[in-house]
Amino acid sequence: MHLSRFDRLAWLVIAGSLALAGLLAWRGDRVGARVAAFVPELDAAGISTETTLRLTFAQPMNTTDTPALTLQPAAPGETTWDGSTLIFTPAAPLQPDTLYTVTLPPLRSQQGQRLLRVPTWQFHTRPPHILFLSPDAQGQQQLFVTALDGQPPRPLTQGTDEVVDFVVSPDAGIIAYSLSQPDGRANLWFIPALGGDSRQLVDCAGDVCSAPTWTPDGRRLIYERRARGLAGAPPGPPRLWWVDLASGETVPVFQDSQLLGMNPRISPDGRWLSFNVPFSQEVQAYNLETGQSVFAPSQTGEVAAWSPDSRRLLLTDVQIQGEAFAINLFSADVYSHTVINLSAELNVNDGFPAWSPDGAWIAFNRKLARAPMGKQLWLARADGSEAKPLTQDADVNHGPPRWSPDARSLLFQRYILTSQGEPGIWLLNVQTGAQREIARVGSQPAWLP
């Protein structure tokens, strides 16, 4: 076959293109896919035990297979893709004050580029810290943090405005808090967990905003908002609002402005929103996916507590039988619509229940009705059985308990009834009963894992 000069030139171009494509493919495979960002960062220290691991790649990745990250010490969890970001969510909190080494198996990009160098990186988790409110030198209520190493607490906030309440983000990286101004207004702010620059999250335009609570993905908050009327008048009834952390956009949770709510809490799976309905004296659980609502009576107005499996709510309600008056603890199942009284006796006043991290136990405070004594800390199974006291000091009122992430300790507010002083922050070992003072003066203690 005789080829013309033009044909020979065309074949040369085709052959050159094929060779170039092969060379590029070979070089691309040699270069390999590249990791653009590690979370936590390489050799990072002071990382929360609640952290989620993220690997973001510079190229679109082949997400057909979801490889498992290998952690040493071992930590079970779930691996998922979000675009070109590989996410590992631990099934339980990581160990505190521990050096972790993370290894990823080989991967390929959508173009077939191999991850030739298997990325291995390390980070070190921090020991647990404790947050609480306490007055500063000027008597203003501020947010403090302390470790369990004996060092004195240090303030995270300062200024002439006072912190009303606060909540830690799901990854324990950010603290959202309500800041009250001298004229009664209150806006929402946030700050890095171990300190840094504060930023205003919501300007409530003269209203009173408080009681923020996070969605499980850490992207939004729900909070109470009360309108302020004339100067000197108390704020109006509470309504619930959303705020998007990234954009700062804030809108009412419900389109009906007549729906009131306080003490919002979102279930761990993010499907349910519970809150107290002020005037009807009940707790409402609202399904954010279906719009379904479940109600349970609660005349105490105490906040309800979600079980770790997002199925049950612990709440309190007043019980009257003849002249006997008591406050009992109830478990409400939002799926079966059953409510069970967990308090075995009528002559007790129970309050502020808290689920253990595995959902097997309940910690709460209790006192005998009509008895001149402070509330004690109690422990019971999730069904109310095997109830037993953890403290037995009648002159001390023990505030709401807060489980440590490892379920070994309870954090609580302690107040001596026979004194004129301020409450303090204490820690109790659930197994031994040993108690330890964390802060001489403080309120609203919370764990910062």
C-alpha positions in Angstrom: 0.0 0.0 0.0 1.4 3.3 -1.0 0.9 6.2 1.4 1.0 9.8 0.4 3.0 12.3 2.2 -0.2 13.6 3.8 -1.2 10.1 5.0 2.3 9.5 6.5 2.0 12.8 8.3 -1.4 11.9 9.7 -0.2 8.5 11.0 2.8 10.2 12.6 0.5 12.6 14.4 -1.8 9.8 15.6 1.2 7.7 16.8 2.7 10.7 18.6 -0.6 11.4 20.3 -1.0 7.8 21.5 2.6 7.8 22.8 2.0 11.1 24.5 -1.2 9.8 26.1 0.6 6.7 27.3 3.5 8.8 28.7 1.0 11.1 30.5 -0.9 8.1 31.9 2.4 6.5 33.0 3.7 9.7 34.6 0.3 10.4 36.2 0.3 6.9 37.7 3.9 7.5 38.8 2.9 10.8 40.5 -0.2 9.3 42.1 -3.1 10.8 43.8 -2.3 13.4 46.5 -3.8 14.3 49.8 -4.5 18.0 50.0 -5.6 18.2 53.7 -5.5 16.2 56.9 -7.9 16.7 59.8 -6.5 16.5 62.4 -3.4 18.1 60.9 -0.2 16.2 60.8 1.4 15.9 64.3 -1.4 18.0 65.8 -1.7 18.1 69.6 -4.6 19.0 71.9 -7.2 17.2 69.7 -10.6 16.4 71.1 -11.5 12.7 71.8 -14.7 13.5 69.9 -12.9 14.4 66.7 -13.8 13.1 63.2 -11.0 12.2 60.9 -11.0 13.7 57.4 -8.7 13.2 54.3 -9.3 15.6 51.4 -7.7 14.6 48.1 -6.5 16.9 45.4 -8.2 14.8 42.6 -11.7 13.4 42.2 -11.4 9.9 43.8 -12.9 6.6 42.9 -15.5 6.2 45.7 -16.8 2.8 44.5 -15.0 1.2 47.4 -14.9 2.7 50.9 -11.6 1.6 52.5 -11.2 1.4 56.3 -8.8 3.6 58.1 -6.4 1.8 60.5 -5.9 3.5 63.8 -3.3 2.5 66.4 -4.4 2.2 69.2 -7.4 0.5 67.5 -10.6 2.4 67.3 -13.7 1.1 65.6 -15.8 3.4 63.4 -17.5 4.1 60.1 -15.8 5.3 56.9 -17.7 7.4 54.4 -17.1 9.6 51.3 -18.2 13.2 50.9 -17.0 14.1 47.4 -13.3 13.7 47.5 -13.1 13.7 51.3 -12.8 10.5 53.1 -14.4 10.7 56.6 -13.9 8.4 59.5 -16.3 8.7 62.4 -15.2 6.8 65.5 -17.9 4.6 67.1 -16.9 5.8 70.6 -14.8 8.7 71.9 -11.0 8.2 71.4 -8.8 7.7 74.4 -7.7 10.9 76.1 -4.1 12.0 76.2 -3.1 9.4 73.6 -0.9 9.4 70.5 -2.7 8.0 67.5 -1.2 6.8 64.3 -3.5 6.6 61.3 -2.8 4.6 58.1 -4.9 4.5 54.9 -4.8 1.6 52.4 -4.0 2.2 48.7 -6.6 4.2 46.7 -7.1 5.4 43.1 -8.4 8.6 41.6 -11.1 8.5 39.0 -8.4 8.7 36.4 -6.7 5.7 37.8 -3.9 7.5 39.6 -2.7 5.4 42.5 -2.1 6.6 46.0 1.5 5.3 45.8 2.5 6.6 49.2 0.1 5.3 51.8 -0.4 8.3 54.1 0.4 7.8 57.7 0.0 10.6 60.1 -0.2 11.1 63.9 -2.1 13.3 66.3 -2.3 13.5 70.1 -5.6 13.7 71.9 -6.0 16.1 74.8 -6.9 15.1 78.4 -10.5 15.9 79.4 -11.3 19.4 80.4 -14.2 20.9 82.4 -16.1 24.1 81.6 -18.2 26.1 84.0 -19.5 29.6 84.8 -17.9 31.6 87.6 -17.7 35.3 88.5 -14.5 37.1 87.5 -12.7 39.7 89.6 -15.3 42.3 88.8 -18.2 39.9 89.7 -19.2 39.3 86.1 -20.2 35.7 85.2 -17.7 34.4 82.7 -16.8 31.0 81.1 -13.9 29.2 82.6 -12.0 26.0 81.6 -9.8 23.7 83.7 -8.0 20.4 83.2 -7.8 17.7 85.8 -4.1 18.2 86.5 -4.5 20.5 89.4 -3.8 23.8 87.5 -6.1 26.7 88.4 -9.0 27.4 86.1 -8.5 30.0 83.4 -11.2 32.3 81.8 -12.2 31.9 78.2 -14.3 35.0 78.1 -13.9 38.4 79.7 -15.5 41.9 79.6 -18.5 43.8 81.0 -21.1 41.4 79.5 -22.0 38.2 81.3 -22.3 34.7 80.0 -25.8 33.2 80.6 -25.3 29.7 79.3 -23.2 27.7 76.8 -23.0 24.5 74.9 -20.1 22.5 73.4 -20.2 21.5 69.7 -20.4 17.8 68.8 -16.7 17.7 67.8 -15.8 19.6 70.9 -14.0 22.3 68.8 -16.3 25.3 69.4 -18.3 26.6 72.3 -21.5 28.6 71.6 -22.7 30.8 74.4 -25.3 33.5 75.2 -23.9 36.8 76.3 -26.1 39.2 78.3 -25.6 43.0 78.1 -26.3 45.4 80.9 -29.5 46.6 79.3 -30.9 43.1 79.2 -30.3 42.2 75.6 -28.6 38.8 74.9 -26.8 37.7 71.7 -25.2 34.5 70.7 -21.4 34.2 70.4 -18.9 31.4 69.8 -15.3 30.8 70.7 -12.7 28.0 70.1 -12.9 25.3 72.8 -9.6 26.0 74.5 -9.6 29.7 74.0 -9.1 32.3 71.2 -11.0 35.1 69.6 -14.7 35.3 70.2 -17.1 36.0 67.4 -20.7 37.1 67.4 -22.9 34.4 65.8 -26.4 36.1 66.1 -27.2 39.7 66.7 -30.6 39.3 68.2 -31.6 43.0 67.5 -32.6 43.8 71.1 -34.2 40.4 71.8 -33.0 37.9 74.4 -31.4 34.8 72.9 -30.2 31.9 75.0 -30.2 28.1 75.6 -28.4 27.2 72.3 -28.2 23.5 71.3 -26.2 21.9 68.4 -27.4 19.7 65.6 -25.4 16.5 65.6 -23.5 17.5 62.4 -22.4 20.7 64.0 -23.7 22.9 61.2 -26.6 24.6 63.0 -27.9 25.6 66.4 -31.4 25.9 67.8 -31.9 28.5 70.5 -34.6 30.3 72.5 -35.5 33.8 71.5 -37.6 36.2 73.6 -38.8 39.6 72.3 -38.2 42.5 74.6 -41.0 45.1 75.0 -40.9 48.3 76.9 -37.9 49.3 79.0 -38.1 47.5 82.4 -40.7 45.0 81.2 -39.8 41.3 81.3 -39.1 39.6 77.9 -41.9 37.9 76.1 -42.5 34.1 75.8 -39.8 31.9 74.2 -39.8 30.8 70.6 -37.3 28.5 68.9 -35.0 29.7 66.1 -32.4 28.1 63.8 -29.0 29.6 63.0 -26.7 28.3 60.3 -23.1 28.4 61.6 -21.5 29.0 58.1 -23.8 31.7 56.8 -25.1 33.2 60.1 -28.6 33.1 58.6 -31.2 32.7 61.4 -34.9 31.9 61.0 -37.8 30.6 63.2 -38.0 26.8 63.5 -41.8 26.9 63.1 -43.7 29.1 60.6 -46.5 29.5 63.1 -45.4 32.3 65.3 -47.8 31.2 68.0 -45.9 28.0 68.7 -43.8 28.5 71.9 -40.9 26.4 73.1 -38.0 26.4 75.5 -35.2 24.0 76.5 -34.6 22.7 73.0 -32.7 19.4 72.6 -32.0 17.5 69.3 -31.8 13.7 69.4 -28.4 12.1 68.7 -29.5 10.9 65.3 -30.8 14.4 64.3 -34.3 13.3 63.6 -36.2 14.7 66.6 -36.4 18.0 68.3 -37.7 18.1 71.9 -38.7 21.1 73.9 -40.9 22.2 76.8 -44.2 23.9 75.9 -44.6 26.6 78.6 -48.3 27.1 79.0 -49.6 23.5 78.3 -46.9 22.1 80.7 -45.7 19.3 78.5 -42.7 18.1 76.6 -43.1 17.9 72.8 -40.9 15.8 70.6 -41.1 17.0 67.0 -39.9 14.8 64.1 -37.9 17.1 61.8 -38.3 14.6 58.9 -42.0 13.8 59.0 -43.5 16.7 61.1 -45.0 14.2 63.5 -45.3 15.3 67.2 -45.4 13.3 70.4 -46.4 14.9 73.7 -45.8 13.9 77.3 -46.9 15.8 80.4 -44.3 17.6 82.4 -45.3 20.3 84.9 -41.8 20.8 86.2 -40.4 22.6 83.1 -37.1 20.7 83.4 -35.3 19.9 80.2 -35.8 16.4 78.8 -32.8 14.1 78.1 -32.5 11.9 74.9 -31.3 8.4 75.1 -28.1 7.6 73.1 -30.3 5.5 70.6 -32.6 8.5 70.1 -35.7 6.5 71.0 -36.5 7.6 74.5 -36.8 10.8 76.5 -36.3 11.1 80.3 -38.5 13.7 81.8 -40.0 14.7 85.2 -43.6 15.3 86.2 -45.6 16.2 89.3 -47.6 13.4 90.9 -50.4 14.0 93.4 -52.2 11.3 95.4 -54.4 12.7 98.1 -52.3 15.1 100.1 -49.0 13.5 98.9 -47.0 15.5 96.4 -44.0 14.1 94.5 -41.9 14.6 91.4 -41.3 11.4 89.5 -39.0 10.4 86.7 -40.5 9.1 83.5 -39.3 7.4 80.3 -41.2 8.3 77.1 -40.8 6.2 74.0 -41.3 8.5 70.9 -42.0 5.5 68.6 -44.3 3.3 70.7 -45.9 6.4 72.5 -45.5 4.7 75.9 -44.6 6.5 79.1 -43.3 4.6 82.1 -42.9 5.8 85.6 -39.3 5.0 86.7 -39.6 6.3 90.3 -40.5 3.4 92.5 -41.9 5.4 95.3 -44.4 8.3 95.4 -42.7 10.2 98.2 -39.6 11.3 96.3 -38.7 14.3 94.3 -36.5 13.3 91.3 -34.9 15.6 88.8 -32.3 16.3 86.1 -31.8 12.8 84.7 -28.8 12.0 82.5 -28.1 8.9 80.4 -24.8 7.1 80.6 -22.9 7.2 77.3 -23.9 3.5 76.6 -27.6 4.1 77.6 -27.5 1.4 80.3 -27.6 3.7 83.3 -29.4 6.9 84.5 -27.9 9.4 86.9 -30.3 11.9 88.6 -30.8 13.7 91.8 -33.4 12.7 94.4 -34.7 13.8 97.8 -37.5 12.5 100.0 -40.6 14.7 99.6 -41.1 17.0 102.6 -37.7 16.1 104.0 -35.5 19.0 105.1 -32.5 17.8 103.1 -30.6 18.5 99.9 -31.0 16.5 96.8 -28.6 13.5 96.5 -27.1 11.9 93.5 -28.6 8.5 92.5 -27.9 5.8 90.0 -30.4 3.4 88.4 -30.7 1.1 85.4 -32.4 2.5 82.3 -35.7 0.8 83.4 -35.5 2.4 86.9 -34.3 -0.8 88.6 -31.3 -1.2 90.9 -31.7 2.4 92.1 -29.1 3.3 94.7 -27.7 6.6 96.2 -24.3 7.8 95.3 -24.2 10.5 97.9 -25.7 10.7 101.4 -25.0 14.2 102.8 -28.3 15.7 103.8 -26.7 19.2 104.2 -25.6 19.3 100.6 -27.7 19.9 97.5 -26.3 18.1 94.5 -27.0 19.7 91.2 -27.6 18.1 87.7 -25.1 15.3 87.0 -23.0 15.2 83.9 -21.4 11.9 82.8 -17.8 11.8 81.8 -17.2 10.4 78.2 -15.7 7.2 79.7 -18.7 6.8 82.1 -16.5 6.6 85.1 -17.3 9.9 86.7 -20.1 12.4 87.3 -19.6 16.1 87.2 -22.0 18.2 89.3 -22.8 21.4 91.0 -22.5 21.2 94.9 -24.1 23.6 97.3 -24.0 23.5 101.1 -27.4 24.3 102.5 -26.2 25.5 105.8 -23.8 28.1 104.3 -24.4 31.5 102.7 -21.7 30.8 100.1 -21.8 30.1 96.4 -22.1 26.7 94.8 -18.9 24.8 93.7 -18.0 22.3 91.0 -17.2 18.7 92.1 -16.4 15.3 90.5 -17.6 11.9 91.8 -16.2 8.5 90.9 -19.2 6.3 90.2 -17.4 3.1 91.3 -15.7 4.3 94.5 -17.9 7.2 95.5 -14.8 9.4 96.0 -15.4 13.1 95.5 -13.1 15.8 94.4 -13.5 19.6 94.3 -12.8 21.1 90.8 -13.7 24.7 91.4 -14.6 26.4 94.7 -17.2 28.7 93.0 -19.0 27.7 89.8 -22.2 26.7 88.1 -23.4 24.9 85.0 -20.5 22.4 84.7 -19.9 20.6 81.4 -17.3 18.3 80.0 -15.0 19.4 77.2 -13.6 16.1 75.9 
